[in-house]
Amino acid sequence: MSPCRQQILFYRTPAGAGNDYATAALWRMQADGTQARELIASQANGWTIQGHAEWSPDGQVIAMCGTTDATVHVFTTDSVGGN
């Protein structure tokens, strides 16, 4: 949940994919379940896997893990997935 307790980050996979992080996309929605929006698509930025998104304390930045090879890296984006 975001620091302001108004939004939730979650990963979504296509129906039938189960917990396959290779197909996961990062999404954000309001805490009441409305306004779901994809922030980082599956395979975006050349990543083969992404996961573990967390808000910064001020809610302006999201940090997540992503990889294009055997090494996992930490990436950041703004709160709308734009940078």
Secondary structure, DSSP 8 states (H G I E B T S, - for coil): --TTSSEEEEEE--TT-TT-GGG-EEEEEETTS---EEEE-TTGGG-SEEEEEEE-TTSSEEEEEEESSSSEEEEEEETTS--
